Amino acid sequence: MVTVVGIRFKKAGKIYYFNPGEIPVKKDQHVIVETARGVEFGEVVVGPKEVAEEHIVAPLKDVIRIVTKEDQERHAENKQKEKDALEICLEKIESHELEMKLIDVEYTFDNNKVIFYFTADGRVDFRELVKDLAAIFKTRIELRQIGVRDEAKMLGGIGTCGKPLCCSSWLGDFEPVSIKMAKEQSLSLNPTKISGICGRLFCCLKYEHDMYQEILDKLPGIGSVVQTPYGEGTVIETNVILERVKVKIKNQKDNTEELKICSMTEVTKIKEKRSLKEQLETKAVIDEGLSEDELKQLED
């Protein structure tokens, strides 16, 4: 077993694990660590814990020290430098007439590199811009193109739910989100209703995905013949949230029909032509009249 601590370098950023060694590191402390891109200032978000060696991504870097007063002052200075660098870079982008949008600037703790994050519709020839910035800042310059999801994560904002964006407030990693998830949750396939301010599918579609998968595998599809406590019948409606189905049962004696609502545990599939998953996927596209290509654009 190996003792590690989890460290973040940005709010809602990815958690990286380091070896604390003999340093008595605690959760919520700030530390200086050695990373692949140099010395960095980070926050301990996962206190010391033991993990199996096979779960370690080698090489495991070391925690150098718990931050000192001088480290904190330098970190504050770097934050001010980042603001100044942002303004300077914006002016240079304008003077070079480049089709790019500057999002954020980041100094490494040791000032060994300045990273400029930007978005653009296509490739940008920023070689002259890099030369200008290197001459001004006298250090290594990196221009890193990011996607619209990363842009939203860096800038933050309020989602349609009225709460701060998940990606900028607590979501460390982006997980793949597909239009299939929206279909299986019976959501309207209107881009304005299922996409965030980044123009891509809501990250929260993923949160309930596993639950929907489990229930959809058990619930019979519409048109399925099932056995219920009231007799044999045909499913005419489903409710995934309540885990119920509405069944039309035919009385063989007087040839009348009645509707019964049954829980998922009360029905047994006898004959199913198409699964509920397949029905939801097909119905969603037909209802809105959208093409798969149009919907897939929301996944990028």
C-alpha positions as CSV (number, residue, x, y, z in Angstrom):
1,M,0.0,0.0,0.0
2,V,1.1,3.6,-0.8
3,T,0.1,6.7,1.1
4,V,-1.1,9.5,-1.2
5,V,-2.9,12.9,-1.0
6,G,-5.2,14.4,-3.6
7,I,-4.5,17.9,-4.8
8,R,-6.3,20.4,-7.0
9,F,-4.7,23.4,-8.7
10,K,-7.9,25.1,-9.7
11,K,-11.4,25.3,-8.3
12,A,-13.4,22.3,-9.6
13,G,-10.2,21.1,-11.3
14,K,-9.1,17.6,-11.8
15,I,-7.6,15.9,-8.7
16,Y,-4.0,14.7,-9.0
17,Y,-2.4,12.4,-6.4
18,F,1.0,12.9,-4.8
19,N,3.3,11.3,-2.3
20,P,3.3,13.3,1.0
21,G,6.4,11.5,2.2
22,E,7.2,12.5,5.8
23,I,5.4,15.8,5.5
24,P,2.3,15.9,7.8
25,V,-0.2,17.1,5.2
26,K,-3.8,17.6,6.0
27,K,-7.0,18.2,4.0
28,D,-7.6,21.9,3.1
29,Q,-4.0,22.8,3.5
30,H,-2.1,24.4,0.6
31,V,1.1,22.8,-0.5
32,I,3.9,23.1,-3.0
33,V,4.4,20.1,-5.3
34,E,6.5,18.9,-8.1
35,T,4.6,18.4,-11.3
36,A,5.4,17.4,-14.9
37,R,5.3,21.1,-15.9
38,G,7.3,22.4,-12.9
39,V,6.7,23.5,-9.3
40,E,3.0,24.3,-8.5
41,F,0.8,25.7,-5.8
42,G,-2.2,23.5,-4.9
43,E,-4.8,22.7,-2.3
44,V,-5.2,19.3,-0.6
45,V,-8.7,18.1,-1.2
46,V,-8.2,14.5,-0.3
47,G,-6.4,13.8,2.9
48,P,-3.7,11.1,3.3
49,K,-5.1,7.7,2.4
50,E,-3.6,4.3,1.4
51,V,-4.1,2.9,-2.0
52,A,-2.8,-0.3,-3.7
53,E,0.3,0.1,-5.7
54,E,-1.4,-1.2,-8.9
55,H,-3.8,1.8,-8.7
56,I,-1.0,4.3,-8.8
57,V,-0.2,6.1,-12.1
58,A,3.6,6.2,-12.1
59,P,5.6,8.2,-11.5
60,L,4.1,9.5,-8.3
61,K,5.4,13.0,-7.7
62,D,6.3,14.4,-4.3
63,V,4.9,17.1,-2.1
64,I,7.8,19.5,-1.5
65,R,6.4,21.4,1.4
66,I,3.4,23.0,3.1
67,V,3.2,26.6,1.8
68,T,5.0,29.3,3.7
69,K,4.1,33.0,4.0
70,E,6.5,33.7,1.2
71,D,4.8,31.1,-1.0
72,Q,1.4,32.6,-0.3
73,E,2.7,36.1,-1.3
74,R,4.2,34.7,-4.5
75,H,1.0,33.0,-5.3
76,A,-0.9,36.3,-4.9
77,E,1.7,38.1,-7.1
78,N,1.2,35.4,-9.8
79,K,-2.6,36.0,-9.7
80,Q,-2.0,39.7,-10.4
81,K,0.5,38.9,-13.1
82,E,-2.1,36.8,-14.8
83,K,-4.6,39.7,-14.9
84,D,-1.9,41.9,-16.4
85,A,-0.9,39.3,-18.9
86,L,-4.5,38.9,-20.0
87,E,-4.8,42.5,-20.9
88,I,-1.5,42.5,-22.8
89,C,-2.3,39.4,-24.7
90,L,-5.8,40.8,-25.7
91,E,-4.0,43.9,-27.2
92,K,-1.6,41.7,-29.1
93,I,-4.4,39.5,-30.5
94,E,-6.2,42.6,-31.7
95,S,-3.0,44.1,-33.3
96,H,-2.3,40.8,-35.1
97,E,-6.0,40.6,-36.2
98,L,-6.3,37.0,-35.0
99,E,-9.6,35.2,-35.0
100,M,-9.3,33.8,-31.5
101,K,-11.0,34.4,-28.1
102,L,-8.7,34.6,-25.1
103,I,-10.3,32.9,-22.1
104,D,-7.7,32.7,-19.3
105,V,-4.1,33.1,-18.4
106,E,-2.1,30.9,-16.0
107,Y,1.4,31.4,-14.5
108,T,3.2,28.3,-13.2
109,F,4.2,28.9,-9.6
110,D,7.9,29.2,-10.4
111,N,7.1,31.5,-13.4
112,N,8.8,29.0,-15.7
113,K,5.9,29.2,-18.1
114,V,2.8,31.3,-18.9
115,I,-0.1,29.5,-20.4
116,F,-2.7,31.4,-22.5
117,Y,-6.0,29.5,-23.0
118,F,-8.1,30.4,-26.0
119,T,-11.0,29.2,-28.2
120,A,-11.2,29.5,-32.0
121,D,-13.4,28.1,-34.8
122,G,-10.4,26.6,-36.6
123,R,-6.6,26.6,-36.6
124,V,-4.9,29.8,-35.8
125,D,-1.4,30.8,-36.9
126,F,-0.2,32.5,-33.7
127,R,3.6,32.2,-34.3
128,E,4.1,36.0,-34.4
129,L,1.9,36.4,-31.3
130,V,4.1,33.9,-29.4
131,K,7.2,35.8,-30.4
132,D,5.7,39.1,-29.1
133,L,4.6,37.5,-25.8
134,A,8.0,35.8,-25.2
135,A,9.8,39.1,-25.7
136,I,7.5,40.8,-23.2
137,F,7.4,38.2,-20.4
138,K,10.9,36.7,-20.8
139,T,9.7,33.2,-20.1
140,R,8.3,30.1,-21.9
141,I,4.9,30.8,-23.6
142,E,2.2,28.3,-24.4
143,L,-1.0,29.0,-26.3
144,R,-3.5,26.2,-25.6
145,Q,-6.7,25.9,-27.6
146,I,-9.6,24.6,-25.6
147,G,-13.2,23.5,-26.3
148,V,-16.4,25.2,-25.4
149,R,-17.0,23.0,-22.4
150,D,-13.6,24.0,-20.9
151,E,-14.4,27.7,-21.7
152,A,-17.6,27.4,-19.6
153,K,-15.7,25.7,-16.8
154,M,-13.1,28.5,-16.7
155,L,-15.5,31.4,-17.0
156,G,-18.3,30.0,-14.9
157,G,-22.0,31.1,-15.0
158,I,-25.5,30.2,-14.0
159,G,-27.2,27.2,-15.6
160,T,-30.9,27.0,-16.7
161,C,-31.6,25.4,-13.3
162,G,-30.7,28.7,-11.6
163,K,-27.6,27.3,-9.9
164,P,-23.9,27.8,-10.6
165,L,-22.5,25.6,-13.4
166,C,-21.6,22.1,-12.2
167,C,-18.4,22.2,-14.3
168,S,-17.1,25.4,-12.7
169,S,-18.2,24.8,-9.1
170,W,-17.5,21.1,-8.4
171,L,-17.3,18.8,-11.4
172,G,-13.7,17.8,-11.7
173,D,-13.8,15.8,-15.0
174,F,-16.0,15.9,-18.0
175,E,-17.7,12.6,-18.8
176,P,-19.0,11.7,-22.2
177,V,-22.7,12.7,-22.6
178,S,-24.7,11.4,-25.6
179,I,-28.0,12.3,-27.2
180,K,-29.0,8.7,-26.4
181,M,-29.2,9.7,-22.7
182,A,-31.7,12.4,-23.5
183,K,-33.8,10.0,-25.5
184,E,-33.9,7.4,-22.8
185,Q,-34.9,10.0,-20.3
186,S,-37.9,11.0,-22.5
187,L,-36.6,14.6,-22.8
188,S,-37.7,16.9,-25.6
189,L,-35.0,16.9,-28.2
190,N,-35.0,20.7,-28.5
191,P,-31.4,21.9,-28.3
192,T,-32.4,24.9,-26.2
193,K,-33.9,22.6,-23.6
194,I,-31.1,20.0,-23.3
195,S,-27.9,22.0,-23.8
196,G,-26.1,24.3,-21.5
197,I,-24.5,27.8,-22.0
198,C,-21.6,26.0,-23.7
199,G,-24.0,24.9,-26.5
200,R,-23.4,21.2,-25.6
201,L,-25.6,18.6,-23.9
202,F,-26.1,19.1,-20.2
203,C,-23.5,17.3,-18.1
204,C,-26.3,16.4,-15.7
205,L,-27.8,14.0,-18.2
206,K,-25.1,11.7,-17.1
207,Y,-26.0,11.8,-13.4
208,E,-29.2,9.7,-13.7
209,H,-28.1,7.6,-16.6
210,D,-27.2,4.5,-14.7
211,M,-30.5,4.6,-12.8
212,Y,-32.4,4.9,-16.1
213,Q,-30.4,2.0,-17.6
214,E,-31.3,-0.2,-14.8
215,I,-35.0,0.6,-14.9
216,L,-35.3,0.5,-18.6
217,D,-33.8,-3.0,-18.7
218,K,-36.6,-4.2,-16.4
219,L,-39.7,-2.3,-17.6
220,P,-41.5,-3.8,-20.6
221,G,-41.9,-1.8,-23.7
222,I,-45.2,-0.4,-24.9
223,G,-47.2,-3.1,-26.8
224,S,-45.6,-5.9,-24.7
225,V,-47.8,-8.7,-23.4
226,V,-47.4,-9.1,-19.7
227,Q,-48.8,-11.1,-16.8
228,T,-50.1,-9.1,-13.9
229,P,-52.0,-9.9,-10.7
230,Y,-55.2,-8.9,-12.6
231,G,-54.5,-11.2,-15.5
232,E,-52.7,-11.1,-18.9
233,G,-52.7,-7.7,-20.7
234,T,-50.9,-5.3,-23.0
235,V,-48.7,-2.4,-21.8
236,I,-50.0,0.9,-23.2
237,E,-48.0,3.4,-21.1
238,T,-44.8,3.5,-19.0
239,N,-43.6,5.7,-16.2
240,V,-39.8,5.3,-15.7
241,I,-39.6,7.6,-12.7
242,L,-42.3,5.8,-10.7
243,E,-41.3,2.4,-12.1
244,R,-44.8,1.7,-13.2
245,V,-46.7,0.6,-16.3
246,K,-50.3,1.0,-17.4
247,V,-51.7,-2.3,-18.7
248,K,-54.9,-2.9,-20.7
249,I,-56.5,-6.1,-19.6
250,K,-59.2,-7.8,-21.5
251,N,-61.9,-9.7,-19.7
252,Q,-62.5,-12.9,-21.6
253,K,-66.0,-13.5,-20.1
254,D,-67.8,-10.3,-21.1
255,N,-65.2,-9.0,-23.7
256,T,-64.7,-5.8,-21.8
257,E,-61.4,-4.0,-21.1
258,E,-60.0,-2.3,-18.1
259,L,-56.8,-0.4,-17.3
260,K,-54.6,-1.3,-14.4
261,I,-51.5,0.5,-13.1
262,C,-48.9,-2.0,-12.0
263,S,-45.5,-1.6,-10.4
264,M,-42.4,-3.0,-12.1
265,T,-42.3,-5.9,-9.6
266,E,-45.9,-6.9,-10.4
267,V,-45.5,-7.6,-14.1
268,T,-43.8,-10.4,-15.9
269,K,-42.9,-10.1,-19.6
270,I,-44.6,-12.7,-21.8
271,K,-43.9,-11.3,-25.2
272,E,-41.9,-8.2,-26.2
273,K,-41.5,-7.0,-29.7
274,R,-39.2,-4.1,-29.0
275,S,-37.5,-3.0,-25.8
276,L,-38.5,0.2,-24.0
277,K,-35.1,1.6,-24.7
278,E,-35.5,1.1,-28.5
279,Q,-39.0,2.7,-28.4
280,L,-37.8,5.8,-26.5
281,E,-34.9,6.3,-28.9
282,T,-37.1,6.1,-32.0
283,K,-40.0,8.1,-30.6
284,A,-37.7,10.9,-29.5
285,V,-36.4,11.6,-33.0
286,I,-39.8,11.2,-34.7
287,D,-41.5,13.6,-32.2
288,E,-39.2,16.5,-32.9
289,G,-38.4,15.6,-36.5
290,L,-34.6,16.1,-36.0
291,S,-31.9,14.3,-37.9
292,E,-29.2,12.3,-36.0
293,D,-26.5,14.6,-37.5
294,E,-28.1,17.7,-36.0
295,L,-28.4,16.0,-32.6
296,K,-24.8,14.7,-32.7
297,Q,-23.5,18.2,-32.9
298,L,-24.6,18.7,-29.3
299,E,-22.2,16.0,-28.1
300,D,-18.9,17.5,-29.3
